[in-house]
Amino acid sequence: MSQRMYDFHGDDQAYIAFLECQLASVQWAGFVDFPAASGEHTVQGAPSTNSIQFVQYTPEGSRARSVKSERGDPPWKRQLDSFISALPTEKTWGEARKKAGIDTPVKNQLAVRLMLGHTNHTTFRSVRKTSTISGAITSQDHDLVWRGYQYAQFIDRCAGDLSFKTSVVSFQHLIFVSYCAVLMQVGVPKEKTNKMMRRYIDRNNDDSTLEGYRRGVVWINRCIAALLANGWGHRSWEIFLLEKRSLAQFARFAAYDARSYEQLVQRLQKANIPLQEDGWTPYCIPCIVQCLAGNNIELWRICHILGYGPLQESPVRSLASGFIDSFKQLAGEPAEQSVGA
């Protein structure tokens, strides 16, 4: 008799019953639909009515290759295609701005001011009192961590106000996680950065999830850098303000294919949009991150960490040289600090 795969003691009929039980348990546990053996197979030994025949199944190559195509694209790819398809076009850009609630220079200036962590009485009629954060960090913590807590707490207050636009809060979170990604690369311990993120994003997120969020915002910034190179100007950032997606989705895009943002860039093709629009301030993430850091981190380092490449070769430099002062004026701070080289 041929050698048995399982170390089963008993006659052939009992062994057959054992194998049937094993097969049934697997099918019910995993809802497995085993394919019919339509490929080539070989029988070990001569056929006999009094002996068990062991069948070796070799699937056809064409069938194995077609399994993936039958199932279609993976979920993350379908989500990316959906995101790309929903992006505003030249004809629908104005309508997308109206939908986001930021369709005038005045609203743009207010949005940037909020992104910088500042507000005024015309924006919030009632803002919840700031909860204490003194117990959340210690005297040994870096000043940059404290600034992160302050900004994240401000986001929490903004989100609680009914009059605040969801689109701005969503973009604030992209800025905040970009800030955290920079902190990790300039020496702030992972534990402190994750503690801050967990406090203001989701306290139940584990370290790997938070790392995924940071990779997701790097994916976004690399996409923006590629759009800048393709001539999309100030709209390179605005795309991610007008068409919102969760941090988790961007994390999936980055996890499954770190260069999948190139599909978005290819779909949008080249453009000829200026870096500045009359009366509007660009939503330049590296510049905002530098302002949030109190200019304790050079702009060139921020650009390098977030994937914009050398500052000398990036459009961010020519933009920042004239807009750092504007950012500071919007934030209500003196504009004496020059752009980091």
C-alpha positions in Angstrom: 0.0 0.0 0.0 1.2 3.5 -0.7 2.6 5.6 2.1 0.0 7.6 4.0 0.4 11.4 4.4 -1.0 11.3 7.9 0.2 9.1 10.7 -3.2 7.3 11.0 -3.5 3.8 12.5 -6.4 1.8 11.1 -7.6 0.1 7.9 -8.2 1.8 4.6 -11.9 2.4 5.1 -11.3 4.1 8.4 -8.5 6.2 6.9 -10.9 7.3 4.1 -13.5 8.4 6.7 -10.7 10.3 8.5 -9.7 12.2 5.4 -13.3 13.1 4.6 -13.7 14.6 8.0 -10.5 16.6 7.6 -11.7 17.9 4.2 -15.1 18.8 5.5 -13.7 20.7 8.5 -11.4 22.8 6.2 -14.2 23.6 3.8 -16.6 24.8 6.6 -13.8 26.7 8.4 -12.6 28.7 5.4 -15.6 28.4 3.1 -13.2 26.9 0.5 -14.6 26.2 -2.9 -12.1 23.6 -4.2 -11.9 23.6 -8.0 -12.5 20.5 -10.1 -9.4 18.7 -11.1 -9.6 19.8 -14.7 -5.8 19.7 -15.2 -3.4 16.9 -15.8 -3.1 14.2 -13.2 -1.2 11.0 -12.6 -2.2 7.9 -10.7 0.4 6.1 -8.6 0.2 2.4 -9.2 -2.1 0.3 -11.4 -5.9 0.7 -11.0 -7.5 -1.8 -8.8 -11.0 -2.2 -7.4 -9.5 -3.5 -4.1 -7.0 -0.7 -3.4 -6.9 3.0 -2.8 -5.8 5.3 -5.6 -3.8 8.4 -4.7 -4.2 11.2 -7.1 -1.6 13.9 -7.7 -3.2 17.1 -9.1 -1.3 19.6 -11.2 -3.3 22.7 -12.0 -3.1 24.2 -15.5 -0.8 27.2 -15.8 -3.4 29.2 -17.6 -6.0 28.7 -14.8 -3.5 29.7 -12.1 -2.6 32.9 -14.0 -6.2 33.8 -14.5 -7.2 33.7 -10.8 -5.9 37.3 -10.1 -7.7 38.7 -13.2 -10.9 37.0 -12.2 -10.8 38.6 -8.8 -10.0 42.1 -10.2 -7.8 44.8 -8.6 -7.1 44.7 -4.9 -9.2 47.0 -2.7 -6.4 49.6 -2.2 -6.0 49.9 -6.0 -9.8 50.5 -6.4 -9.7 53.1 -3.7 -6.8 54.9 -5.5 -8.6 54.8 -8.8 -11.7 56.2 -7.1 -9.6 59.0 -5.5 -8.0 59.9 -8.8 -11.3 59.9 -10.7 -12.8 62.2 -8.1 -10.1 64.9 -8.4 -11.4 68.3 -9.7 -10.6 69.3 -13.3 -9.9 72.8 -14.7 -13.6 73.2 -15.4 -14.8 71.9 -12.0 -12.1 73.6 -9.8 -14.3 76.6 -8.9 -17.1 74.3 -7.9 -14.8 72.1 -5.9 -13.7 75.2 -3.9 -17.3 76.1 -3.2 -17.9 72.6 -2.0 -14.9 72.8 0.3 -16.1 76.2 1.6 -12.9 78.0 0.6 -13.8 79.8 -2.6 -12.7 83.4 -2.0 -9.4 85.0 -1.1 -10.8 86.0 2.3 -11.7 82.4 3.1 -8.3 81.3 1.8 -6.5 83.7 4.2 -8.7 82.5 7.1 -8.0 78.8 6.2 -4.3 79.3 6.1 -4.4 81.2 9.4 -6.2 78.2 11.0 -3.7 75.8 9.5 -1.0 77.8 11.2 -2.8 77.3 14.6 -4.4 80.7 15.0 -8.0 81.9 15.0 -10.1 85.0 15.6 -13.5 85.9 17.0 -15.2 85.9 13.6 -14.3 82.3 13.1 -15.3 80.8 16.4 -18.2 82.2 18.4 -17.8 79.5 21.0 -14.6 77.5 21.5 -14.3 74.9 24.1 -11.8 75.5 26.9 -8.4 74.0 26.3 -7.8 71.0 28.4 -4.6 70.9 30.3 -1.6 69.2 28.7 0.8 69.8 31.5 0.5 66.2 32.6 1.0 64.8 29.1 4.6 65.8 28.7 7.6 66.2 31.1 10.2 68.8 31.6 12.6 66.7 29.6 10.5 66.8 26.5 11.8 68.7 23.6 10.3 72.1 22.7 9.2 70.7 19.3 7.0 68.1 21.1 5.3 70.9 23.1 4.6 72.8 19.9 3.1 69.6 18.4 0.8 69.2 21.4 -0.3 72.8 21.2 -1.2 72.6 17.5 -2.9 69.2 17.8 -5.0 70.5 20.7 -5.9 73.5 18.6 -7.2 71.1 15.9 -9.3 69.3 18.5 -10.9 72.6 19.4 -11.5 73.5 15.8 -13.2 70.2 15.1 -15.5 70.7 17.9 -16.9 74.0 16.5 -19.9 73.5 14.3 -19.1 76.4 12.1 -15.7 75.1 11.1 -15.2 73.5 7.7 -14.5 69.8 7.6 -12.1 70.3 4.7 -9.8 72.6 6.7 -9.7 70.2 9.7 -8.9 67.3 7.3 -6.0 69.2 5.8 -4.8 70.2 9.3 -4.4 66.5 10.1 -2.2 66.1 7.0 -0.1 69.0 8.3 0.0 67.5 11.8 1.1 64.1 10.7 3.7 65.7 8.3 5.0 67.6 11.3 5.2 64.3 13.2 7.1 62.6 10.3 9.6 65.5 10.4 10.0 65.2 14.2 10.9 61.5 13.9 13.7 62.4 11.5 15.2 65.2 13.5 15.8 63.2 16.6 12.6 63.3 18.6 12.1 59.8 20.1 9.5 57.5 18.5 7.7 57.0 21.8 7.1 60.7 22.3 6.0 61.2 18.8 3.6 58.3 18.9 2.2 59.4 22.3 1.4 62.8 20.8 -0.2 61.2 17.7 -2.2 58.7 19.7 -3.6 61.4 21.9 -5.0 63.5 19.1 -5.7 60.9 16.3 -6.8 57.7 18.0 -5.6 56.5 21.3 -6.2 52.9 20.3 -3.8 53.0 17.3 -0.7 50.8 17.7 2.8 51.9 16.7 2.7 50.2 13.3 -0.6 52.1 12.4 0.9 55.4 13.4 4.0 54.6 11.3 1.7 53.9 8.4 0.1 57.3 8.8 3.5 59.0 8.6 4.4 57.0 5.5 1.0 58.0 4.1 1.7 61.7 4.4 5.1 61.2 2.9 3.3 59.6 0.0 1.1 62.7 -0.3 4.1 65.1 -0.2 6.0 63.1 -2.8 3.0 63.3 -5.0 2.8 67.1 -4.4 6.5 67.4 -5.3 5.9 65.5 -8.6 2.9 67.7 -9.4 5.0 70.8 -8.8 7.5 69.4 -11.2 4.7 68.9 -13.7 3.6 72.5 -13.5 0.6 72.3 -11.2 1.8 75.2 -9.1 -0.2 76.2 -6.0 -2.9 73.6 -6.9 -0.4 70.8 -6.1 -1.3 71.2 -2.4 -4.9 72.3 -2.9 -5.8 69.0 -4.6 -5.5 67.3 -1.2 -7.6 70.0 0.4 -10.5 69.8 -2.1 -10.6 66.0 -2.3 -10.4 64.6 1.2 -9.5 61.0 2.1 -8.7 59.4 5.4 -5.2 59.0 6.8 -5.8 55.2 6.7 -6.4 55.3 2.9 -3.2 57.2 2.2 -1.4 54.8 4.5 -2.7 51.9 2.4 -1.6 53.5 -0.8 1.9 53.9 0.6 2.1 50.4 2.1 1.1 48.5 -1.0 3.0 50.6 -3.5 5.2 53.6 -2.3 5.3 54.9 -5.8 1.6 54.5 -6.6 1.3 58.3 -6.5 2.8 58.3 -9.9 -0.5 57.0 -11.3 -2.2 60.2 -10.1 0.6 62.4 -11.6 0.3 60.6 -14.9 -3.5 60.9 -15.0 -3.3 64.7 -14.4 -0.5 65.1 -16.9 1.4 68.4 -17.2 -0.1 71.8 -16.5 1.0 75.5 -16.5 -0.4 76.8 -13.2 1.6 79.5 -11.3 2.9 79.0 -7.8 0.9 82.0 -6.7 -2.6 83.1 -7.4 -3.6 86.8 -6.9 -5.0 87.3 -3.4 -4.5 83.7 -2.4 -1.9 82.1 -0.1 -0.7 78.6 -1.2 -1.3 75.7 1.3 2.4 74.9 1.3 2.9 72.1 3.8 6.7 72.5 4.2 6.4 76.2 4.9 3.5 75.6 7.4 5.5 72.9 9.2 8.5 75.2 9.5 6.2 77.9 11.0 4.7 75.4 13.5 8.2 74.3 14.5 9.0 77.9 15.4 11.8 77.9 12.7 13.7 75.4 14.8 14.0 73.2 11.8 15.5 74.4 8.5 13.2 74.4 5.5 15.7 72.4 3.5 15.5 69.6 6.1 11.7 69.6 6.0 11.7 69.4 2.3 14.2 66.5 2.3 12.3 64.5 4.9 8.9 64.9 3.2 10.2 64.0 -0.2 10.5 67.4 -2.0 14.1 66.8 -2.9 16.9 69.5 -2.5 15.4 72.8 -1.6 17.6 74.6 -4.2 15.9 72.6 -6.9 12.3 72.7 -5.6 9.7 75.4 -6.4 9.1 75.6 -2.7 12.2 77.8 -2.3 11.0 80.5 -4.7 7.6 80.3 -3.1 8.8 80.4 0.5 11.1 83.3 -0.1 8.1 85.6 -0.5 5.6 83.7 1.5 7.2 82.9 4.8 6.6 86.6 5.8 3.0 86.3 4.7 2.6 83.1 6.8 3.9 84.9 9.8 1.7 87.9 9.2 -1.3 85.6 9.0 -0.1 83.9 12.2 0.2 87.3 13.9 3.9 86.9 14.5 6.9 89.2 13.6 8.4 88.4 10.2 12.1 88.8 10.9 13.1 85.1 10.3 14.6 84.4 6.8 14.0 81.2 4.8 16.3 78.3 5.8 19.0 77.6 3.2 
